[in-house]
Amino acid sequence: MSEDGYTEIHLPAAEQGRPLRFVIEGAYALLGKLKNAEEEE
């Protein structure tokens, strides 16, 4: 549902009662580290 420039989303983790964490700053660096970790495994 969207209204006044805002869009409501539903996150599966929230519906299962698990805590959610959001990256506000440094998301690009975090993504790079996550991708690099996948290649090392």
mmCIF file of the N, C-alpha and C atoms, coordinates in Angstrom:
data_MODEL
# 
_entry.id   MODEL 
# 
loop_
_atom_site.group_PDB 
_atom_site.id 
_atom_site.type_symbol 
_atom_site.label_atom_id 
_atom_site.label_alt_id 
_atom_site.label_comp_id 
_atom_site.label_asym_id 
_atom_site.label_entity_id 
_atom_site.label_seq_id 
_atom_site.pdbx_PDB_ins_code 
_atom_site.Cartn_x 
_atom_site.Cartn_y 
_atom_site.Cartn_z 
_atom_site.occupancy 
_atom_site.B_iso_or_equiv 
_atom_site.pdbx_formal_charge 
_atom_site.auth_seq_id 
_atom_site.auth_comp_id 
_atom_site.auth_asym_id 
_atom_site.auth_atom_id 
_atom_site.pdbx_PDB_model_num 
ATOM 1   N N  . MET A 1 1  ? 0.847  -1.171  0.000  1.00 0.00 ? 1  MET A N  1 
ATOM 2   C CA . MET A 1 1  ? 0.000  0.000   0.000  1.00 0.00 ? 1  MET A CA 1 
ATOM 3   C C  . MET A 1 1  ? 0.890  1.231   0.000  1.00 0.00 ? 1  MET A C  1 
ATOM 4   N N  . SER A 1 2  ? 0.639  2.157   -0.869 1.00 0.00 ? 2  SER A N  1 
ATOM 5   C CA . SER A 1 2  ? 1.428  3.387   -0.957 1.00 0.00 ? 2  SER A CA 1 
ATOM 6   C C  . SER A 1 2  ? 0.535  4.601   -0.766 1.00 0.00 ? 2  SER A C  1 
ATOM 7   N N  . GLU A 1 3  ? 1.100  5.588   -0.057 1.00 0.00 ? 3  GLU A N  1 
ATOM 8   C CA . GLU A 1 3  ? 0.347  6.824   0.177  1.00 0.00 ? 3  GLU A CA 1 
ATOM 9   C C  . GLU A 1 3  ? 1.318  7.927   0.551  1.00 0.00 ? 3  GLU A C  1 
ATOM 10  N N  . ASP A 1 4  ? 1.151  9.104   -0.033 1.00 0.00 ? 4  ASP A N  1 
ATOM 11  C CA . ASP A 1 4  ? 1.974  10.280  0.264  1.00 0.00 ? 4  ASP A CA 1 
ATOM 12  C C  . ASP A 1 4  ? 3.467  10.000  0.137  1.00 0.00 ? 4  ASP A C  1 
ATOM 13  N N  . GLY A 1 5  ? 3.883  9.180   -0.818 1.00 0.00 ? 5  GLY A N  1 
ATOM 14  C CA . GLY A 1 5  ? 5.294  8.911   -1.037 1.00 0.00 ? 5  GLY A CA 1 
ATOM 15  C C  . GLY A 1 5  ? 5.886  7.832   -0.152 1.00 0.00 ? 5  GLY A C  1 
ATOM 16  N N  . TYR A 1 6  ? 5.084  7.204   0.685  1.00 0.00 ? 6  TYR A N  1 
ATOM 17  C CA . TYR A 1 6  ? 5.557  6.125   1.553  1.00 0.00 ? 6  TYR A CA 1 
ATOM 18  C C  . TYR A 1 6  ? 4.924  4.814   1.107  1.00 0.00 ? 6  TYR A C  1 
ATOM 19  N N  . THR A 1 7  ? 5.688  3.731   1.199  1.00 0.00 ? 7  THR A N  1 
ATOM 20  C CA . THR A 1 7  ? 5.193  2.421   0.804  1.00 0.00 ? 7  THR A CA 1 
ATOM 21  C C  . THR A 1 7  ? 5.332  1.451   1.967  1.00 0.00 ? 7  THR A C  1 
ATOM 22  N N  . GLU A 1 8  ? 4.268  0.778   2.289  1.00 0.00 ? 8  GLU A N  1 
ATOM 23  C CA . GLU A 1 8  ? 4.278  -0.213  3.366  1.00 0.00 ? 8  GLU A CA 1 
ATOM 24  C C  . GLU A 1 8  ? 4.839  -1.520  2.822  1.00 0.00 ? 8  GLU A C  1 
ATOM 25  N N  . ILE A 1 9  ? 5.748  -2.129  3.590  1.00 0.00 ? 9  ILE A N  1 
ATOM 26  C CA . ILE A 1 9  ? 6.276  -3.429  3.204  1.00 0.00 ? 9  ILE A CA 1 
ATOM 27  C C  . ILE A 1 9  ? 6.109  -4.405  4.358  1.00 0.00 ? 9  ILE A C  1 
ATOM 28  N N  . HIS A 1 10 ? 6.071  -5.675  4.046  1.00 0.00 ? 10 HIS A N  1 
ATOM 29  C CA . HIS A 1 10 ? 5.980  -6.719  5.067  1.00 0.00 ? 10 HIS A CA 1 
ATOM 30  C C  . HIS A 1 10 ? 7.231  -7.571  4.981  1.00 0.00 ? 10 HIS A C  1 
ATOM 31  N N  . LEU A 1 11 ? 7.938  -7.707  6.087  1.00 0.00 ? 11 LEU A N  1 
ATOM 32  C CA . LEU A 1 11 ? 9.167  -8.478  6.122  1.00 0.00 ? 11 LEU A CA 1 
ATOM 33  C C  . LEU A 1 11 ? 8.909  -9.820  6.810  1.00 0.00 ? 11 LEU A C  1 
ATOM 34  N N  . PRO A 1 12 ? 9.252  -10.923 6.167  1.00 0.00 ? 12 PRO A N  1 
ATOM 35  C CA . PRO A 1 12 ? 8.989  -12.251 6.742  1.00 0.00 ? 12 PRO A CA 1 
ATOM 36  C C  . PRO A 1 12 ? 9.605  -12.440 8.127  1.00 0.00 ? 12 PRO A C  1 
ATOM 37  N N  . ALA A 1 13 ? 10.797 -11.914 8.372  1.00 0.00 ? 13 ALA A N  1 
ATOM 38  C CA . ALA A 1 13 ? 11.444 -12.086 9.674  1.00 0.00 ? 13 ALA A CA 1 
ATOM 39  C C  . ALA A 1 13 ? 10.632 -11.425 10.786 1.00 0.00 ? 13 ALA A C  1 
ATOM 40  N N  . ALA A 1 14 ? 10.043 -10.273 10.494 1.00 0.00 ? 14 ALA A N  1 
ATOM 41  C CA . ALA A 1 14 ? 9.253  -9.566  11.502 1.00 0.00 ? 14 ALA A CA 1 
ATOM 42  C C  . ALA A 1 14 ? 8.002  -10.355 11.849 1.00 0.00 ? 14 ALA A C  1 
ATOM 43  N N  . GLU A 1 15 ? 7.437  -11.008 10.858 1.00 0.00 ? 15 GLU A N  1 
ATOM 44  C CA . GLU A 1 15 ? 6.224  -11.779 11.099 1.00 0.00 ? 15 GLU A CA 1 
ATOM 45  C C  . GLU A 1 15 ? 6.508  -13.035 11.901 1.00 0.00 ? 15 GLU A C  1 
ATOM 46  N N  . GLN A 1 16 ? 7.755  -13.501 11.896 1.00 0.00 ? 16 GLN A N  1 
ATOM 47  C CA . GLN A 1 16 ? 8.134  -14.688 12.655 1.00 0.00 ? 16 GLN A CA 1 
ATOM 48  C C  . GLN A 1 16 ? 8.646  -14.324 14.043 1.00 0.00 ? 16 GLN A C  1 
ATOM 49  N N  . GLY A 1 17 ? 8.627  -13.054 14.393 1.00 0.00 ? 17 GLY A N  1 
ATOM 50  C CA . GLY A 1 17 ? 9.031  -12.611 15.715 1.00 0.00 ? 17 GLY A CA 1 
ATOM 51  C C  . GLY A 1 17 ? 10.530 -12.447 15.885 1.00 0.00 ? 17 GLY A C  1 
ATOM 52  N N  . ARG A 1 18 ? 11.308 -12.557 14.809 1.00 0.00 ? 18 ARG A N  1 
ATOM 53  C CA . ARG A 1 18 ? 12.755 -12.371 14.901 1.00 0.00 ? 18 ARG A CA 1 
ATOM 54  C C  . ARG A 1 18 ? 13.077 -10.886 14.826 1.00 0.00 ? 18 ARG A C  1 
ATOM 55  N N  . PRO A 1 19 ? 14.133 -10.455 15.526 1.00 0.00 ? 19 PRO A N  1 
ATOM 56  C CA . PRO A 1 19 ? 14.506 -9.040  15.463 1.00 0.00 ? 19 PRO A CA 1 
ATOM 57  C C  . PRO A 1 19 ? 15.064 -8.683  14.084 1.00 0.00 ? 19 PRO A C  1 
ATOM 58  N N  . LEU A 1 20 ? 14.828 -7.454  13.670 1.00 0.00 ? 20 LEU A N  1 
ATOM 59  C CA . LEU A 1 20 ? 15.312 -6.972  12.382 1.00 0.00 ? 20 LEU A CA 1 
ATOM 60  C C  . LEU A 1 20 ? 16.444 -5.988  12.605 1.00 0.00 ? 20 LEU A C  1 
ATOM 61  N N  . ARG A 1 21 ? 17.422 -6.012  11.695 1.00 0.00 ? 21 ARG A N  1 
ATOM 62  C CA . ARG A 1 21 ? 18.520 -5.047  11.755 1.00 0.00 ? 21 ARG A CA 1 
ATOM 63  C C  . ARG A 1 21 ? 18.644 -4.405  10.377 1.00 0.00 ? 21 ARG A C  1 
ATOM 64  N N  . PHE A 1 22 ? 18.797 -3.096  10.378 1.00 0.00 ? 22 PHE A N  1 
ATOM 65  C CA . PHE A 1 22 ? 18.914 -2.340  9.137  1.00 0.00 ? 22 PHE A CA 1 
ATOM 66  C C  . PHE A 1 22 ? 20.260 -1.634  9.093  1.00 0.00 ? 22 PHE A C  1 
ATOM 67  N N  . VAL A 1 23 ? 20.899 -1.648  7.950  1.00 0.00 ? 23 VAL A N  1 
ATOM 68  C CA . VAL A 1 23 ? 22.156 -0.930  7.749  1.00 0.00 ? 23 VAL A CA 1 
ATOM 69  C C  . VAL A 1 23 ? 21.810 0.455   7.226  1.00 0.00 ? 23 VAL A C  1 
ATOM 70  N N  . ILE A 1 24 ? 22.249 1.478   7.953  1.00 0.00 ? 24 ILE A N  1 
ATOM 71  C CA . ILE A 1 24 ? 21.955 2.853   7.576  1.00 0.00 ? 24 ILE A CA 1 
ATOM 72  C C  . ILE A 1 24 ? 23.165 3.478   6.875  1.00 0.00 ? 24 ILE A C  1 
ATOM 73  N N  . GLU A 1 25 ? 24.365 3.264   7.418  1.00 0.00 ? 25 GLU A N  1 
ATOM 74  C CA . GLU A 1 25 ? 25.577 3.824   6.833  1.00 0.00 ? 25 GLU A CA 1 
ATOM 75  C C  . GLU A 1 25 ? 26.562 2.696   6.556  1.00 0.00 ? 25 GLU A C  1 
ATOM 76  N N  . GLY A 1 26 ? 27.318 2.817   5.486  1.00 0.00 ? 26 GLY A N  1 
ATOM 77  C CA . GLY A 1 26 ? 28.326 1.828   5.151  1.00 0.00 ? 26 GLY A CA 1 
ATOM 78  C C  . GLY A 1 26 ? 27.766 0.566   4.517  1.00 0.00 ? 26 GLY A C  1 
ATOM 79  N N  . ALA A 1 27 ? 26.587 0.649   3.922  1.00 0.00 ? 27 ALA A N  1 
ATOM 80  C CA . ALA A 1 27 ? 25.946 -0.523  3.331  1.00 0.00 ? 27 ALA A CA 1 
ATOM 81  C C  . ALA A 1 27 ? 26.765 -1.072  2.168  1.00 0.00 ? 27 ALA A C  1 
ATOM 82  N N  . TYR A 1 28 ? 27.374 -0.212  1.380  1.00 0.00 ? 28 TYR A N  1 
ATOM 83  C CA . TYR A 1 28 ? 28.164 -0.669  0.230  1.00 0.00 ? 28 TYR A CA 1 
ATOM 84  C C  . TYR A 1 28 ? 29.382 -1.458  0.713  1.00 0.00 ? 28 TYR A C  1 
ATOM 85  N N  . ALA A 1 29 ? 30.056 -0.975  1.756  1.00 0.00 ? 29 ALA A N  1 
ATOM 86  C CA . ALA A 1 29 ? 31.218 -1.678  2.304  1.00 0.00 ? 29 ALA A CA 1 
ATOM 87  C C  . ALA A 1 29 ? 30.797 -3.013  2.904  1.00 0.00 ? 29 ALA A C  1 
ATOM 88  N N  . LEU A 1 30 ? 29.678 -3.044  3.577  1.00 0.00 ? 30 LEU A N  1 
ATOM 89  C CA . LEU A 1 30 ? 29.181 -4.287  4.161  1.00 0.00 ? 30 LEU A CA 1 
ATOM 90  C C  . LEU A 1 30 ? 28.843 -5.299  3.076  1.00 0.00 ? 30 LEU A C  1 
ATOM 91  N N  . LEU A 1 31 ? 28.219 -4.857  2.005  1.00 0.00 ? 31 LEU A N  1 
ATOM 92  C CA . LEU A 1 31 ? 27.894 -5.748  0.893  1.00 0.00 ? 31 LEU A CA 1 
ATOM 93  C C  . LEU A 1 31 ? 29.167 -6.344  0.297  1.00 0.00 ? 31 LEU A C  1 
ATOM 94  N N  . GLY A 1 32 ? 30.200 -5.532  0.137  1.00 0.00 ? 32 GLY A N  1 
ATOM 95  C CA . GLY A 1 32 ? 31.472 -6.017  -0.387 1.00 0.00 ? 32 GLY A CA 1 
ATOM 96  C C  . GLY A 1 32 ? 32.081 -7.083  0.501  1.00 0.00 ? 32 GLY A C  1 
ATOM 97  N N  . LYS A 1 33 ? 32.029 -6.887  1.815  1.00 0.00 ? 33 LYS A N  1 
ATOM 98  C CA . LYS A 1 33 ? 32.570 -7.877  2.751  1.00 0.00 ? 33 LYS A CA 1 
ATOM 99  C C  . LYS A 1 33 ? 31.756 -9.164  2.715  1.00 0.00 ? 33 LYS A C  1 
ATOM 100 N N  . LEU A 1 34 ? 30.448 -9.052  2.609  1.00 0.00 ? 34 LEU A N  1 
ATOM 101 C CA . LEU A 1 34 ? 29.603 -10.251 2.546  1.00 0.00 ? 34 LEU A CA 1 
ATOM 102 C C  . LEU A 1 34 ? 29.876 -11.048 1.279  1.00 0.00 ? 34 LEU A C  1 
ATOM 103 N N  . LYS A 1 35 ? 30.035 -10.367 0.163  1.00 0.00 ? 35 LYS A N  1 
ATOM 104 C CA . LYS A 1 35 ? 30.330 -11.061 -1.095 1.00 0.00 ? 35 LYS A CA 1 
ATOM 105 C C  . LYS A 1 35 ? 31.698 -11.712 -1.049 1.00 0.00 ? 35 LYS A C  1 
ATOM 106 N N  . ASN A 1 36 ? 32.671 -11.035 -0.446 1.00 0.00 ? 36 ASN A N  1 
ATOM 107 C CA . ASN A 1 36 ? 34.016 -11.575 -0.327 1.00 0.00 ? 36 ASN A CA 1 
ATOM 108 C C  . ASN A 1 36 ? 34.005 -12.813 0.562  1.00 0.00 ? 36 ASN A C  1 
ATOM 109 N N  . ALA A 1 37 ? 33.242 -12.816 1.627  1.00 0.00 ? 37 ALA A N  1 
ATOM 110 C CA . ALA A 1 37 ? 33.158 -13.956 2.540  1.00 0.00 ? 37 ALA A CA 1 
ATOM 111 C C  . ALA A 1 37 ? 32.564 -15.162 1.823  1.00 0.00 ? 37 ALA A C  1 
ATOM 112 N N  . GLU A 1 38 ? 31.610 -14.953 0.918  1.00 0.00 ? 38 GLU A N  1 
ATOM 113 C CA . GLU A 1 38 ? 31.001 -16.044 0.170  1.00 0.00 ? 38 GLU A CA 1 
ATOM 114 C C  . GLU A 1 38 ? 32.026 -16.717 -0.739 1.00 0.00 ? 38 GLU A C  1 
ATOM 115 N N  . GLU A 1 39 ? 32.930 -15.942 -1.311 1.00 0.00 ? 39 GLU A N  1 
ATOM 116 C CA . GLU A 1 39 ? 33.928 -16.495 -2.230 1.00 0.00 ? 39 GLU A CA 1 
ATOM 117 C C  . GLU A 1 39 ? 34.982 -17.318 -1.504 1.00 0.00 ? 39 GLU A C  1 
ATOM 118 N N  . GLU A 1 40 ? 35.272 -17.003 -0.243 1.00 0.00 ? 40 GLU A N  1 
ATOM 119 C CA . GLU A 1 40 ? 36.299 -17.704 0.517  1.00 0.00 ? 40 GLU A CA 1 
ATOM 120 C C  . GLU A 1 40 ? 35.847 -19.077 0.984  1.00 0.00 ? 40 GLU A C  1 
ATOM 121 N N  . GLU A 1 41 ? 34.570 -19.305 1.100  1.00 0.00 ? 41 GLU A N  1 
ATOM 122 C CA . GLU A 1 41 ? 34.069 -20.574 1.630  1.00 0.00 ? 41 GLU A CA 1 
ATOM 123 C C  . GLU A 1 41 ? 34.229 -21.704 0.672  1.00 0.00 ? 41 GLU A C  1 
# 
